[in-house]
Each structure stands twice: as C-alpha cells, then as structure tokens.
Amino acid sequence: MLETLSIVAYKQPITKRDLDLLRGVDSVWALKQLLQRRLIEIAGRADEPGRPMVFKTTDRFLEAFGLKHIKDLPTIKEIEAIQS
C-alpha cells in the first residue's frame, strides 16, 4: 500500500491503469484502502478514451507525513543520496 501511495504522490494525477503498469500488478485493493483512509482522493477524469478517474494525494496525506506542500517530498536524487 505504501508503494501505491508513493507512486500517486510522485506521479499525480495518475490513473489506475498507469499505476497498474508501473507496479506490474492490480492496484484496486491498495487504492480502496488509501481512499478509505483519505490519503488519496479522486481528482477528476483523464482526457482519454473511457475517461478514467485520476487520483491525487490529500491534505491528510500531507499532515500524516509532516509536509506543508507536495513539493516538499524528497527528490529522487535526495533519496539516492540517503541510500548510498
């Protein structure tokens, strides 16, 4: 579930199809859990065939992770520096 939340946070707004392609598995369970916990929300519909829903993080997500804005997430370079 944390993997799904991370992908939504960094790629938002994102469709379930794109999320599934990145993860390589169906994300319906994780999306339902994150929606129930109000960490993500439906942000509208994509402008593509079928008009799939797109997801984004919520203010509750920011509060839960001590962030003021989504731009406060660490960059990939910062994450890689920590792992080195």
N, C-alpha and C positions, 0 to 999 in steps of 0.2 A: 504494500500500500504506500509506503514511503517513496518507493521508486516512481510510482504513478504520480504522486503529489509533486515530486521533484521535476518530473517532465512537464507537468502542467505549469508549474511555476516558471520554468525557464523558456517554455515554448508558447505560452499563452498569447492569444486564444488558440485552442487546439481542439480538433475533432476527435471523437473516439477512434475513428478509422486511423488517423495519423498516429495517435497514441498506441494503438494496437500494433501498427507497423514498426514503431520504434522499439516497443517492448518485445515483440515477437509472440505475444500471447493475447488472449481476450482480456480486456480491462473492465468489463462490466461490473464485476464484484467490487473491485477497488474504487471505481467511480461512484457506485452506490454508497459505499462506506464513507467516502470523502464528502459526498453530498449530504448524507445524514449528519455528519459531524460539522457541517457548514464550513469546511475548509476550502471547498471549491463551490462554484455556482455556474449555472448556465448563463452564458454571456450573449446569447443570441443564436443566430443560424449562419452557417457559412454560405457564401455566394457561389455555390457549386451544385451540380445535379443532386437532387434529393434533399437539398437544404439541411444538411446535418447540423445538429446542435454543436456549439463550441463551448468549451469550458475555460474558466479562469479562476484564479485564487480570490479569496475574500479578505475583508478586513480582519476577520477572525484568524485567518492564516497568518497575517502579518503580526497580530498580537501574540499568537501562540509561539512564534519564532523570534519575537523581540525585534521586529523590523518596523521602521516607520513608513517605508515605501518599498515596492518590489525591486527597485533599482539598488537597494541595499543588500541584495543577495550577493554572495561572493562570485567573482568571475571564475571561469574555467582555469585561468592562469593561477589565480589565488588558491584554488582547490589543489591544483597540481603541485604548487609550491609546498603546501602543507604535507602532501603525500610523499614528497622527496626526502 
